[in-house]
């Protein structure tokens, strides 16, 4: 598996890039989301996935690990190949895909070219739990620089990984933080939340 490629950006197109690594040009298929994030700079790094079929070896590249992880989740579903996965990530941003899955928004996913109602439902059904765990609190986690919020995010992430329902975990953590002093330790917060979640 080729985990990432870093080299000189030779050509940039909305659907692919060519990256020169010591005289070898790698053609890598990309989403529109990645296209918009790659600046026209000399050096380029993409997180990659190598798809092997009998008649082709195709590299897919992503500007962020989060997008690659979402792509890997999508292609794990029966009926969703790499081209369809790339189409989803070109039509919607990773955040929009995650929100649609977590919000069970079939219509949004179905708007992607090549995805019918059944496939959209399958994507939601099979990925809802995975996306919930991956996003570690996801779209409605407020990120601030405060120490309490940092510990809150870490605790929430740990609880979700342990299989606790996100809403229950948030409620439990918020109550404990409200009732505790400023200096609660992460381990203590997780233990208390596990007892009350």
N, C-alpha and C positions, 0 to 999 in steps of 0.2 A: 504494500500500500504506500502510495506517495502522499504523505501528510500535508506538505506544503511545498510551494515553489517560490523561490525568490530570485529575481534576475532583472535584466534590462527590458523595459516595456518597448517593444518594437512596433506593434500595431494594436490599435484599440478600436473595436467595433461594438455596437450594442449587444451582439450575441456571442462574441468571442474576443480573446486577446491572444497575441503571440508574444511570448516572453523568451528572450535569448539568455541561455545559461551556458557560458563558455563555448559559444559558437553553435549551439544546438537550439533551434527554435521550437518551443513547445506551444502547440495550439490548444487553448483551454476555453471550453464553453462557459459562459457566464450569464447571470441573470441581469435584468435591467437595474436591479437594486445594487448589485456589485459594480456595474458599469458607472452608475452615478457616484459611487464612492471612490473609484479609482481616479486619482488626479493624473493629469498628463505629466507624470514625473518620470525621471530616469529609471529609478529602481521601483520594483513592484513586488509585493508578497501576497500570494493567494493561498488560502487553505483549500486543499484539493481532495477530490475523490476520483479514483480511477475505476471506470466501469468497463468490464471486459465481457465481450460477446464473441461468438465464433468468428464473425467477420470484421470486428472493430474493437480497438482499445480507445476509449474516449475519456479525456480528462475534463472534469468539471471543477471550476474554481469559485471561491467565495471570499469577499473582502473581510468578513468577520466569521469567527468560529460559531457564533450563534446561528447564522444563516446556514452554515454547513450542517450543523446539528439538526436543524429543522428539515433541511433537504434529506438527510439520512432517515429521519422519521417518516417523511412522506413516501420515499421509495421503498420503505419496508412494508407498505400496504399493498395488498394484492390489487392489481389493476392500475397502479401508479408507477410508471417507469421514470427514468431520469429526465426524459424530455418533458413529461408532464410536471414533474417536480420543479423543473426549471421554469416552466410556464407559470406555475403557481407563484413562484418567488419573483417573477417578472411582472405579474399582474398586481400583486399585493406585497407590501413590505413585510418583513418577518413579524413585526409587531401586529400588523393587521391580520396576518394568518393566525397568530397565537390568540388574538382577541376573538376572532371568528370561531376558532376551535373551542376555546374556554366558554364562550357565550352561546355555543351550539347554534351558530348563525349559518345555516345551510345555504341560504340565498347568496351570501357573499362568496362562499367557496364555489358555488355552482356557476357564478358569473365568469369564472376562469374558463377560457376556451378549452374544450376537450374534457371537461368534468361534468358529468351528469348528476342527477339527484342522488342515485344510489352510491356513487363514488364519494360524493360530498358527505353523505351520512356516514359512510365507512371511515372516512378520514377523521371526522369528529369523534365517532365511537371509539376508534382504536387509539387516537392520539390525545384525547382529553386528559387522561391521568398522567401520561408521559410529559405533556406540555406543562401541566400544573406543577409537576415535580421539577422540571428543568428550569422553569422561569423563577423558581424560588420566591414566590410571592408576586411575581409578574407585574402586570400592568398597573395595579393600584397600590403597589408598595411605594411609599413616599421616601425618596432618598434625600437625606440632609446630612450635614457634616457633624451634627451633634452626636456625642458618645452614646446617648440612650438609643438614638435611631440606628446607629451602626450595630449595636448589640441586638436590637430588635430584628434587623434584617438577617443577621447571622443565626439567631435563634429560630426565626421563621423558616429559614432555609433548612436548618437541621431537622426541625419537626416535620416539614413536608417530606424530606428524604426518609424519615422514619415511618412515613405512611399516615401521618395525622392530617385530617381534612384541613385545607388552607383556612377556611373561614373560622373554624373552631380554634385553630392554632393562633390566628390573629387576635381573636377575642380574648383568649387566655393570656397571651403575652401582654396585650395592652392593659389588662386588669392588673397583672402582676407589676408591671412597670409603674402604673399609676399609684399603686399602694406601697411600692418600695422606695428606698432612698436612691440617690444618684449612683452609688458605687456597687450595684449588684453585679456579680460575675456571670459570664455567659453560661457556664456549666450549671450554676444555681438556677438561673432563669429557665434553662431547658428542663431541668429536673422538676421545678415547680409547675411549669406548663404541662409537662407529661402527666402529672398527677391530676390536673384540673381540666385538661382538654378532653 
